[in-house]
Amino acid sequence: MIEQQIKNSVKSPRVYISYSNDSPEHRTQVLAFADRLIRDGIDCQINREGGGPEVLFGEIWSLFDSDQITRAATVLVICTAAYKQLLDGNSLGSTSELTKAWRLLSVAANRDRKVIAVILWSEDRQYISKKLSDVTYCDLSALHGYDILLAALRSGSSNWPNARTLNLDLEAERQAKAIKWVLVAGSGNDQLPKKLVETSQLLGRCLADAGFGLVLGGWPGVDHVVGRAFAESVRASGCRLTERLIQFRKSGQLPDFPGGQYLTAASDDEAWGLSIDQADAVVLLGGIGGTRETGCLARKSGKPVLPVADTRDDGHEDAYKVYFEMIREWDASPVPGITQEDFNSLGDAAPGVIREVIRLLELLFGKRPKSSPAEAQGLDALPRNQNFDVFLSHNSKDKLTVRAVGEALKARGLRVWLDEWELVPGRPWQEDLEEIIQSTKSAAVLVGADGFGPWETPEMRGLLSEFVNRKLPVIPVLLPDAPKQPVLPLFLKQFTWVDLRGGLTNDGVNRLIWGITGKKP
């Protein structure tokens, strides 16, 4: 049947698949991929002979046949660890065999034969050899990955197709899954100010926890930090990252953070435009030129733009400038769905302002996305403080020491609620305090030389109630200047404390993290 299809495909483009015989399972997957191409009208040439592990690299040499390569319009290289070892010169094969293999691929490229690096699973991106870094790359596990590859093979064009040129109905799929997509644009370099890093991390986590889809341009800096934090939260929830993260890049370029769906475009400008087309809203962080342009283009396209103003440290001023530009132009160009008073809240202090960003996104879209963790479990909408791992209850006289404890916990990846980081100036704070006590995953009661502050006692009463009602972990913490014989309320005496009187050591912080997470570091 397959052979007959090949005979009937005289005019179809000829493709040669080069692969390594890593395992019987891998070989079966590659052959299934080849058969699918044949069923779709592609004249696909592939070595179908079997072989055990002892011919792992011998299998590769038989595939590099000069006649097959020169007759094929396109060479598909299935990238795996073994194939990477071969091309990078770390395999069991001889130097002469390696030279022959790479020379034949080079001949294919020089004779206008397209060479496309193909991965079957997104995790295999790490196995793309540096010698293939300049060729087109296709992830078959990504959304429409196979369709995009098939269109490229059929067209024979040197321009790599993308979702727009294929007219793929991304909008219909997006509506079916009820996911709202948020494009995050920001500073594209590795050296980010501390506040911008923290704000990016919090935004990534909160977008994931609220059920939004994330769109990125695949750059270093903000894209990478947001993408990594987003991915960690999505994976922790048990969802597939490929259904929630899309990155657009120019053909042949890999995203700086390797995760999610990867869609390509013929140029950087086209990838830029596609990312804005995909987004339902745009959030701006920092930026040193391109971020401002993204905001302007998104506004012209009618997309809601939410610039986080307090991310301007060390010259990263794009979001700050866009924020004030939008305020000046509000009467002529408001953001549909939110009031100017709501928009003004984006000028609040970062990183705590991210809570306002999520609130405005939910306001824009009318309700929480259906795919949010709360609704997926049939629960009511969670409080807006639901993302914090620990609430720090303390005496304001110990602020400097408490701040150092909070920074140490944040540096270890925990989400810390400290009043000066989260309470918005000029607004009633009692409601926020009640909300965080009712929603935090744990609480640390910090005790220093001055004992308890005026608000620690009512806070402890609230924590006691939460301990009884939902088994909230409550950890007493003795700060470095706490007395040798601290006076603890009866409520706290029943809990095992963390002793930091010897200083903010790794052992002390690890013990506190153990109490917060329930997992020993």
C-alpha positions in Angstrom: 0.0 0.0 0.0 2.7 2.4 1.0 4.9 1.4 -1.9 2.0 2.0 -4.3 1.5 5.5 -2.8 5.1 6.2 -3.5 4.8 5.1 -7.1 1.7 7.3 -7.5 3.5 10.4 -6.1 5.8 11.1 -9.0 5.1 14.8 -8.8 5.2 15.0 -5.1 8.3 16.5 -3.4 10.9 14.0 -2.4 12.0 14.0 1.2 14.9 12.0 2.8 14.7 11.2 6.5 17.9 10.8 8.4 17.7 9.3 11.9 19.6 7.2 14.4 18.5 3.9 15.6 18.4 4.9 19.3 15.9 2.2 20.3 13.2 0.0 18.8 10.6 2.5 20.2 12.3 5.5 18.6 12.6 3.7 15.3 8.9 2.8 15.4 8.0 6.5 16.0 10.2 7.7 13.1 8.7 5.1 10.7 5.2 6.1 11.8 6.1 9.7 11.0 7.4 8.7 7.6 4.3 6.8 6.8 2.1 9.7 7.8 4.1 11.9 5.3 3.5 9.3 2.6 -0.2 9.2 3.3 -0.2 13.0 2.9 1.4 12.7 -0.6 5.1 13.2 0.2 7.6 11.0 -1.5 9.4 10.0 1.6 12.6 8.0 1.5 13.8 6.3 4.7 15.9 3.3 5.6 13.4 0.8 7.0 15.9 -1.9 8.0 16.0 -2.8 11.7 18.9 -3.2 14.0 19.8 -3.6 17.6 21.8 -1.3 19.9 25.1 -2.8 18.6 24.4 -1.0 15.3 23.3 2.2 16.8 25.8 4.3 14.9 26.2 2.0 11.9 22.5 2.7 11.2 23.3 6.3 10.8 26.1 5.8 8.3 23.9 3.8 6.0 21.4 6.6 6.0 23.9 9.2 4.7 23.7 8.0 1.1 24.8 10.7 -1.4 22.5 9.5 -4.1 19.4 9.7 -1.8 20.4 13.2 -0.6 21.1 14.6 -4.0 17.8 13.4 -5.3 15.8 14.7 -2.3 14.4 18.2 -2.2 14.5 18.2 1.6 16.5 16.3 4.2 14.8 15.9 7.5 17.2 15.2 10.4 15.5 13.6 13.4 17.4 15.1 16.4 18.1 12.9 19.4 20.9 12.5 21.9 22.7 9.9 19.7 22.4 12.0 16.6 23.8 15.0 18.4 26.7 12.9 19.7 27.4 11.9 16.1 27.5 15.4 14.6 29.3 16.9 17.6 32.0 14.2 17.4 31.3 12.6 20.7 30.0 9.2 19.3 31.5 5.8 18.9 32.0 6.4 15.2 35.3 7.1 13.6 36.5 10.6 12.6 36.3 9.7 8.9 32.7 8.5 9.3 31.8 11.8 11.1 33.4 13.8 8.4 31.5 11.9 5.7 28.2 12.4 7.5 28.6 16.1 8.0 30.0 16.6 4.5 26.9 15.0 2.9 24.6 17.3 5.0 26.7 20.2 3.8 26.4 19.1 0.2 22.6 18.9 0.6 22.5 22.5 1.9 24.9 23.8 -0.8 22.8 22.2 -3.6 19.7 24.1 -2.4 18.4 21.0 -0.6 16.6 22.2 2.5 17.8 20.7 5.7 15.3 20.7 8.5 16.0 19.7 12.1 13.0 17.8 13.4 12.2 16.9 17.0 9.5 14.5 17.9 9.1 15.8 21.5 9.7 19.3 22.9 12.2 17.9 25.5 14.5 16.9 22.6 15.3 20.5 21.7 18.5 20.2 23.8 19.7 17.6 21.3 19.9 19.9 18.3 23.5 19.9 17.3 25.3 23.3 17.1 26.1 22.3 13.5 22.4 22.5 12.8 21.8 25.8 14.6 21.5 27.7 11.3 18.9 25.4 9.7 15.1 25.5 10.1 13.8 23.8 13.1 10.4 22.1 13.6 8.8 20.7 16.8 6.2 18.1 15.9 4.8 18.1 19.4 3.9 21.8 19.1 0.5 23.1 18.1 0.2 22.7 14.3 3.8 21.6 14.1 3.1 18.7 11.7 0.8 20.9 9.6 3.4 23.6 9.3 6.1 21.1 8.2 3.7 19.5 5.7 2.9 22.9 4.1 6.7 23.7 3.9 7.4 20.3 2.1 4.5 20.7 -0.3 5.4 24.3 -1.3 9.1 23.8 -1.8 9.4 27.4 -0.8 12.5 28.7 1.0 10.1 30.7 3.2 9.1 28.7 6.3 5.3 28.8 6.7 3.6 29.8 9.9 0.1 29.9 11.4 -0.9 33.0 9.4 0.2 31.7 6.0 -1.5 28.4 6.6 -4.7 30.1 7.6 -4.9 27.8 10.6 -7.9 28.5 12.8 -6.1 29.4 16.0 -9.1 31.6 16.9 -11.5 28.8 16.8 -9.2 26.6 18.9 -8.7 29.3 21.4 -12.4 29.9 21.8 -13.0 26.2 22.2 -10.6 26.0 25.1 -11.8 29.3 26.5 -8.2 30.5 27.1 -7.4 34.2 26.9 -3.8 34.8 25.7 -1.6 37.5 27.3 1.5 38.7 25.4 4.3 39.8 27.8 6.9 42.2 26.3 9.8 43.5 28.2 13.6 44.1 28.4 15.4 41.7 26.1 18.8 41.3 27.9 20.2 39.0 30.5 21.2 41.8 33.0 17.9 42.8 34.6 17.4 44.9 37.7 16.3 43.0 40.8 12.9 44.5 40.9 12.2 43.7 37.2 13.3 40.1 37.8 11.0 39.7 40.8 8.1 41.4 39.0 8.6 39.1 36.0 8.6 36.0 38.1 5.5 37.0 40.0 3.7 37.9 36.7 4.5 34.5 35.2 3.3 32.6 38.2 0.1 34.7 38.6 -0.8 34.4 34.9 -0.4 30.6 35.2 -2.4 30.4 38.4 -5.2 32.5 36.9 -5.6 30.2 33.9 -4.3 32.5 31.2 -2.3 31.5 28.1 1.1 33.2 27.7 2.6 34.5 24.4 6.3 35.4 24.2 8.8 36.5 21.6 11.4 34.0 22.8 14.0 36.6 23.8 16.4 36.6 26.8 15.6 38.7 29.8 11.9 39.3 30.7 10.6 36.7 28.2 12.9 34.1 29.7 12.1 34.9 33.4 8.3 35.2 32.8 8.3 32.0 30.7 10.2 29.9 33.3 8.1 31.0 36.2 4.9 30.4 34.2 6.1 27.0 33.1 6.9 25.9 36.7 3.4 26.8 37.9 1.7 25.2 34.9 3.6 22.0 35.3 2.9 22.0 39.1 -0.9 22.2 38.3 -0.6 19.1 36.1 -1.5 20.9 32.8 0.4 20.5 29.5 2.7 23.5 28.9 2.2 23.2 25.1 -1.5 24.1 25.6 -0.7 27.3 27.6 2.6 28.8 26.2 3.3 30.0 22.6 6.6 31.5 21.5 7.1 33.1 18.1 10.5 33.3 16.6 12.2 33.8 13.2 12.8 30.6 11.4 16.0 28.9 12.5 16.1 30.7 15.8 15.4 28.9 19.1 13.6 30.6 22.0 15.8 31.6 24.9 13.6 29.7 27.3 12.9 26.2 25.8 9.3 25.4 26.5 5.7 25.4 25.2 4.7 25.7 21.6 7.1 27.1 19.1 5.8 28.8 16.0 8.1 30.4 13.3 7.9 33.2 10.9 10.0 34.4 7.9 11.4 37.4 9.8 11.7 39.0 13.2 9.1 41.6 12.2 6.6 38.9 11.1 7.1 37.0 14.4 6.5 40.2 16.2 3.3 40.8 14.4 2.1 37.2 14.9 2.6 37.4 18.6 0.4 40.5 18.8 -2.2 38.9 16.6 -2.3 35.9 18.9 -2.7 38.0 22.1 -6.0 39.1 23.7 -4.1 41.6 25.8 -0.5 42.9 26.2 1.5 43.5 29.4 4.6 45.6 29.3 7.5 45.3 31.8 10.6 47.5 31.8 11.9 47.8 28.2 14.7 49.7 26.5 13.1 50.5 23.0 11.4 47.5 21.5 8.9 47.2 24.3 7.5 50.6 23.7 7.1 49.8 20.0 5.3 46.6 20.9 2.9 48.6 23.1 2.3 51.2 20.3 1.7 48.5 17.6 -0.7 46.6 20.0 -2.7 49.7 20.7 -3.0 50.4 17.0 -4.3 46.8 16.6 -7.0 47.5 19.2 -5.4 45.2 21.8 -5.7 46.2 25.5 -2.2 47.3 26.8 -1.3 47.2 30.5 2.1 48.8 31.2 3.6 48.2 34.6 5.1 51.6 35.4 7.2 50.8 38.4 9.7 48.7 36.4 11.9 51.6 35.2 15.1 50.9 37.2 18.4 51.4 35.4 17.0 52.8 32.2 14.4 50.2 31.6 11.8 52.9 31.0 9.5 51.8 28.1 6.6 50.6 30.2 6.8 53.7 32.4 6.7 56.0 29.3 3.8 54.1 27.8 1.9 54.3 31.1 2.0 58.1 31.1 1.4 58.4 27.4 -1.8 56.4 27.8 -2.9 58.5 30.7 -2.4 61.7 28.7 -4.3 60.2 25.7 -7.0 58.5 27.8 -9.9 60.7 26.6 -9.1 60.0 23.0 -7.9 56.4 23.4 -9.2 54.6 26.5 -8.7 50.9 27.2 -12.2 49.4 26.5 -13.6 47.6 29.5 -11.8 49.4 32.3 -12.0 52.8 33.9 -9.2 55.3 34.1 -9.1 54.8 37.8 -8.5 51.1 37.3 -5.8 51.9 34.8 -4.1 54.3 37.1 -3.6 51.4 39.6 -0.9 50.1 37.2 1.3 52.8 38.7 1.4 51.1 42.1 4.6 49.7 43.5 6.1 46.6 41.9 6.1 43.6 42.3 2.9 43.9 44.3 1.2 45.7 41.4 1.0 42.4 39.6 -2.1 41.6 41.7 -3.7 44.6 40.0 -2.6 43.4 36.5 -4.4 40.1 37.1 -7.5 41.9 38.4 -7.6 44.1 35.3 -7.1 41.2 33.0 -10.0 39.4 34.6 -12.1 42.6 34.4 -11.3 43.0 30.7 -12.4 39.5 30.0 -15.5 39.6 32.1 -14.6 36.7 34.4 -11.9 34.3 35.3 -10.9 32.0 32.3 -12.8 28.7 32.4 -9.5 26.9 32.4 -8.3 28.5 35.7 -7.4 26.1 38.4 -10.3 27.3 40.6 -13.0 26.6 38.0 -11.4 23.5 36.7 -12.0 22.0 40.2 -15.5 23.4 40.4 -14.5 25.9 43.1 -15.6 29.5 43.5 -13.1 32.2 42.4 -10.2 32.2 44.8 -9.1 35.3 46.7 -6.7 37.6 45.0 -4.0 36.7 47.6 -4.2 33.0 46.9 -0.7 32.9 45.3 1.4 33.4 48.5 3.3 30.6 50.2 3.8 32.4 53.5 2.5 35.4 55.4 5.1 37.2 57.6 3.5 38.4 60.9 5.9 40.7 62.7 6.6 43.7 64.9 7.3 46.8 62.8 10.3 47.5 65.0 11.9 44.3 63.5 11.3 45.5 59.9 14.9 45.3 58.7 15.5 41.8 59.9 12.1 40.6 58.7 12.8 42.1 55.3 16.0 40.1 55.2 14.1 36.9 56.0 11.6 37.6 53.3 14.3 38.3 50.7 16.0 35.0 51.7 12.8 33.1 51.1 12.1 34.8 47.8 15.6 33.9 46.7 14.6 30.3 47.2 11.6 30.6 45.0 8.8 31.2 47.6 6.0 33.7 47.3 6.2 35.9 50.4 3.6 38.3 51.7 5.1 41.2 53.6 3.0 44.3 54.2 5.4 46.8 52.7 5.6 44.8 49.5 1.9 44.2 49.0 -0.2 46.8 50.7 -1.1 49.7 48.3 -0.4 53.1 49.8 -3.5 55.3 50.4 -5.9 52.4 50.6 -7.6 50.6 53.5 -5.4 47.7 54.5 -7.6 45.8 57.0 -9.5 44.0 54.3 -6.2 42.9 52.6 -4.9 41.7 55.9 -8.0 39.6 56.5 -7.8 38.2 53.0 -4.2 37.1 53.2 -4.7 35.4 56.5 -7.7 33.5 55.0 -5.8 32.5 51.9 -2.1 32.1 52.6 -0.6 28.6 52.4 1.3 29.1 55.7 2.2 31.8 58.2 5.4 32.7 60.0 5.2 34.7 63.3 8.5 36.4 63.8 9.6 37.4 67.3 12.5 39.8 68.0 13.9 41.7 71.0 10.8 43.9 71.3 8.3 41.1 71.4 5.0 41.4 69.7 3.7 44.5 68.0 0.2 45.9 68.5 -1.2 44.2 65.4 0.5 40.8 65.9 -2.0 39.8 68.6 -5.1 40.1 66.4 -3.2 38.6 63.5 -2.4 35.6 65.7 -6.0 35.2 66.6 -6.9 35.1 62.9 -4.1 32.6 62.3 -5.4 30.4 65.2 -8.8 30.3 63.6 -7.3 29.3 60.2 -5.2 26.6 61.9 -8.3 25.1 63.4 -10.5 25.5 60.3 -8.0 24.4 57.6 -4.9 23.2 59.4 -2.9 26.2 58.4 0.8 25.7 59.1 1.9 28.4 61.7 5.7 28.6 62.3 7.1 30.7 65.2 10.4 32.2 64.2 13.0 33.6 66.8 14.9 36.4 65.1 18.6 37.0 65.7 18.1 39.5 68.5 15.3 37.5 70.3 16.0 36.9 74.0 17.3 33.6 75.3 14.0 32.9 77.1 11.4 34.3 74.7 7.9 34.8 76.0 5.5 33.1 73.6 1.7 33.2 73.8 0.1 29.9 74.7 -1.2 29.6 71.2 2.4 29.6 69.8 3.9 27.3 72.4 2.2 24.2 70.8 4.2 24.7 67.5 7.8 23.8 66.8 9.7 27.0 66.3 12.6 27.9 64.0 15.5 29.4 65.8 17.4 32.1 63.9 19.2 33.5 66.9 22.4 32.3 65.5 21.9 34.4 62.4 20.2 34.0 59.0 22.1 30.8 58.1 21.4 28.3 55.4 20.4 25.7 58.0 18.0 28.2 59.6 16.4 29.2 56.3 16.2 25.5 55.2 14.3 24.7 58.4 11.9 27.6 57.9 11.3 26.5 54.3 10.6 23.0 55.6 7.9 24.4 57.9 6.4 26.4 55.1 6.3 23.8 52.4 6.2 20.6 54.4 9.2 19.4 52.3 12.7 19.2 53.7 15.2 21.0 51.4 
